[in-house]
Amino acid sequence: MYNKYMNEVVKSDDVGGAFPGRYWHMLDDGRVQCDLCPRFCKLHEGQRGLCFVRANVGSKVVLTTYGRSSGFCVDPIEKKPLNHFLPGTPVLSFGTAGCNLTCKFCQNWDISKSREFDRLLDQASPDMIADAAVKTGCRSVAYTYNDPVIFLEYAVDVAKACRERDIKNVAVTAGYICDEPRAEFFELMDAVNVDLKCFTEDFYKRLCSSSLAAVLDTLKYLKNETDVWVETTTLLIPGENDSDKELDEMTAWVVEHLGPDVPMHFSAFHPDWKMMATPATPKSTLSRARQIARNNGVRHAYTGNVHDFEGESTYCNGCGELLIGRDWYVLSDWNLGRDGHCTKCGTLLAGVFDGPAGTWGAKRQPLHLG
């Protein structure tokens, strides 16, 4: 596929944070091929990959955004969204710029589609980020806003600094990454929300310029070959990925290949980026998707981007007891033991739980680390 950004030459002021990239090799014609994701961008000297942040400088692939962020913010962990990972706790979230997908419906397009490096106002070393998480009382750091696989070298170094301070690592990703870098990246993650955008190759190719098969491979890898806690999110777009047939096939696949305990989030689309003419998702569509998932054996299916207490709350799959009440990002009911057992029947709720619920709530706290 033609990539117009590969024709943009790297500017000298864009490589101040350049860092040696991993996962590339030299081609016979003098170009270098980036092997980070299945896009396999082939770059002449000075060219960028489609992600815009990995470039050929000096016949080597470099990451041009190492140590540079589009912003830091303390969020509720439920915003990632993760409903079964340290509920109610704050997470220090950050991203950089660029993306290795081209989603026409991107809800964070001002960051993920950014080609302006002057947006990267915050500069922070891995140790600075890990220390900020400790000082703000965060239990984890989230690599989010844009896909962290494209700034793998930076994310890996931050994750190592967090591990040294007993801070958990959370990735929010589309899962479009090659085998070898995937192993390095997720070895340091404690939880991940994978954006399962749809369940057809046509959608992925037409609206994202990527591949469903590669994402499914990542999901199976995470579930079967790592200890990372996994949840998925699907943004339901009217007329594109919200049919009963597709939702039935997707949720049945999740139960068969990932198991019934992997939480699935169905979120409402709102008109954005290059799909401004597409209507917002009705709440009824989210409820329908949740019911289809439950009918196929998904034990924990959630609605998102709407106020829906029933659809956002967690219930015991043993006795039906309300375990965690949620309204948007605010927790109410809490009927879990310290280690995640239902206080009524003793059934273990799948997830990562450590003591009582956190009390962070829905607030957001922007930070400036630079």
N, C-alpha and C positions, 0 to 999 in steps of 0.2 A: 504493500500500500504506500502511495506517495506521502511523504512527510514534509510539509513545507518548512517545518522548524529546523530540519537538518540543513537547510540552506542559509540559516542565520549563523553568522560567524561569531564565535565567542569573543566578547569584548574584554579588554584588559581589566576593567574595573569590576567584571563579573567573576574573576577567578582569584580574588583576594582570599576567599575561603576554600580554594581548590585543594582537594585532598586526593591522594592516590586511590583510584577505584580498584575494586577487585572484580573478578569474573568478566574477563574480556580476552580476546586473542587477536593476533595480527593476521590479516589475510594476505594472500599472494599478491594482490594488486596494490598493496600499501595502505589500504584502509584498515581500521580496527573494528572488530565486531564486539558489541556489548552482549554479554551472556547472562545478564542479571534476570531478564524476563523473556518470555517466549516471543517478544517482538524482534529480538536479535538485530537491533539497529546497526547498520554498517556505515561507518563514519570516516570521511576524509578529514585531514587536519583542519581544526577550527570548527568542525560541525558539531551540533548538538543532537542528541537522541530525541525521540518524540516526547519523552518526559521533560525535556528542556534543561534538566539540571545535570545530566551526565554528558560529557563532551570529550572529543579527541583533542588533547593538548599535548604537543610533543610526542605524538605517536603513542599516546597512552590514554586510557579512559580515566578521567578525573571526575570527582563529585564537586560541583561548584558551589554547593550550599552547606558545606560542612561548618558547623558551629553557628549557623545563621537561621533564625526562625521568623515566621510570620506572626508570632505572638505566643504568650504563655497565659494560661488561665487555670484556676482551680475550679473544677466541675464536679457535679455528683457523678459517681460511677455509673448510675443508671442512664446517663446521657449517652454512653458510648454506643449502643446500649448494652449493658451487662446487668442482668437481674439476679444472677446466681453467683456473683463474685463479690464478696465483702460488701453486702448491701448497706446503703446509707453512708458510705465513706467517701471522703474527697479524693480526687485524682488530679494530679498536675498534668495538664494536657498541653501539647504543643505540636506544631507541624512546620513545614518549610514552604516550598512552592513547587508547582509542577505536578504531573501525574503521568503514569504510563498507560492510562486509558483515556478515551475521548468521549465520555458519556455526555450525550446531548441534554440530559436531564439533571446534570450535576447540581446538587443543592449547596455545594461549597465552591462554586466555580470561581469566585473572586480570588481564592487561594490556589486551588488545584489547577486552574487554567492560567494563572498569572505568568506573564513573561517579563514582569518588571521586578528587577532585583532590589529596587529601592523600597519595596514592601517589606523586605527582610531587615527590619529595624533592630530586632533583638539579637544580640550575639552572646552566646553562652557556651562555655566548655561543658563537657559531660559532668565534671565534678560540681560545677555551679548548679546544674539542673538537679542533680541528686541531692545536693545540700539544700536547695530551695524546697524540694519535696519534704525533707525532714523538718525544716523550719516552719512550714505551713501545715504540718500535721497530716500530710497526705500518706495514705497507705500504698499508693501506687503512682506510676507515671504512665501516661497514655501517649502513644505515638499515633497521631490522628490529624484531622482537618484535611490533610492530603495523604496519599498512600505512603506509608513509611518504607515500603520495599525500595523506593527509588532513592532514599537517603540511608541505605542499609549501613554504610560504614559509620555514619554519625549515630544512628539508632543503636547499633551494636555497642559502641563505646559508652553511650549513655546508660544502656542496660547493664553493662558490667559495673559501672560506677554505682548504679542503684542496688545491684545485688550486694555490693560491699557494705551497704547501709541498711540492708534488710527491707528495701523498698521493692515492691512487686512491679512487674512490667506488663503493660497491656498494649496490644496492637489492634488497630482498627484498619482493616485492609480488604481489598478486593481479591486477594489471594492469587494474583497473576504474577507468578515468580517461578524461576527454574529450580530444578531439584537441589543442586549444590548450595546455592545461596539460601534457599528455603531452609535447609538443615541448619545453617549457621544462624540465621535470623531467629527462627522459632526455638532454638535451643535455649535462648535467653528470655523467652516470653513465658509469663505465667497464665495469661488469659488472652483470648483473641475473639473479636467479633468479625466474622467474614461476611462481606457484602455479597450475598448470593442474589444477583440482580434479576434473574429470571430462570427459566428452565428450557430455553431453546437456543440453539446456535445462531439462528437468524437474528434474534434480538441482540445477542452479544456482538455479532459482526456488524449489524446495521446501526446500532445506537452507541456501541462502546469500542468498536474496532478491536475486539479481543475474542476470547474463546471460552465457552462454558466448560469444555472438557478439562482445560488447565485448572480452572477453579475447583472443579469436582476432585481432581487429583490432589490439590492442596488440602481440601477438607478431609479426604480419606487419609492422607498422610498425618494430619494433625490428630485425628481421632485414633488412628491405629498405631502410630509410631512415636507419639510424644505424650507427655503428661500435661500438656497445655489444656486449660479449661476452654471449651469452644461453645460459642453461640453464633447464630446467623441472623442477618437482617435482609429483608426483601422490601424494597420500596415499590409499592404497587401503583402502577401507572395505568389509568383507565384506557382500555382498548389495546394495551401492549402486552401485559404480563399478568392479567387479573382474571383469566378465564377459569372456570371450574376444572377443566381438563388439565391445564398447566399446573394449577395449584395442587391438584390431586397427584400428578406425577412427581412434582417436586417434593411434597411432604412424604409420599411413600418412599422415595429414594432416600431421604434423610433417615427415616426409621430403619430401612434395610441396611444402609451402609454406615451410618453414624450412631444409630441406636435411638431409642425413644426418649432418652433423657437430655438430648441436646436441645436447648431452648431455641425456638424460632420466633423472630420478631417480624411483624408485618406493619410497615410504616406508611403513612399517608404522604403521597406526592403533592407538592404545590407547584404551580407553573414557575419555571425558572430556566435560565440559560437559553438554550435553543429550542425549548418546548413551551414557550409562553402561551401558545394557543391550546394546549392540552388542559382540560379541566382538572381541578383538584380531586383527590380521591375521596369518595363518600365514606363516611364512617361504616356504613353497612357493608362495604366491600371488605374492610378490615375484619369485621365480625364474621363474615362469610369465610374468609381465608382461615381465620382462627378455628372455626368449626370444622372445616375440611381437614385441617392438620390434626385436630383432636380425633376425628373419625378414623384417621389413618394410624393413630397410635402415638402421635406426638404428645407427650405428657405436659409440656409447658410451652404453650403458644401464646404470644402476646400481641396486642395492638399498640401502635406508637404514633406519635405526632397528633394525638387527639386525647381529649379527656374521656376516659373510659375505665372506671374503677374495676369493673369485672375483668375487662380484657387486659388490664395492666397488672393485676394482682396475681399472686402465686398461691396455688392450692395443693394440698397433699394428694398424691396419686394413690394413697392407700385408703384414706377415709373421706377425702373431699374437704377437710378442714381448711379454712382460710389461714394460710401460713404467713404471708406478707401482704399487707394491704398497701396499694400504691395509687396515688392520684398525681399523674405526670411524674415528677421526680420526688414527691414527698411521700415518705413512708408513714403508715399509721399502725394497723394491726401487726403484731409480731408474735407468732406462736411456734417459735423454733427453739429447741434446746441449743446449748452452746455449740455443739458440734453439728447442728443441722438436722436433728431429728424432730419430727412432729411431736408436739407436747401432748397431743390427744391419743395417738395410736402408736407412736414410736417409729413410724416409717422414716427412713433416711431420705432427705431431699438432696438430689444430686447438685453439686456445686462446691464452692469454696467459702466456708463460713468460719468465723473466728469470734466467738462471743456474741454479745447482744448487737442489735442493729446500730449502725452509725447514726449520727444526728445532723449530718451536713445539710440535708434538705435540698431545695431547688436552687440555692444561691450560686452565683458565679463570681469569682474573684480574679479579675485580671492582674497579672504580675508583669513587672519590667525587670529583667535580669541583666540587661546590658549595661 
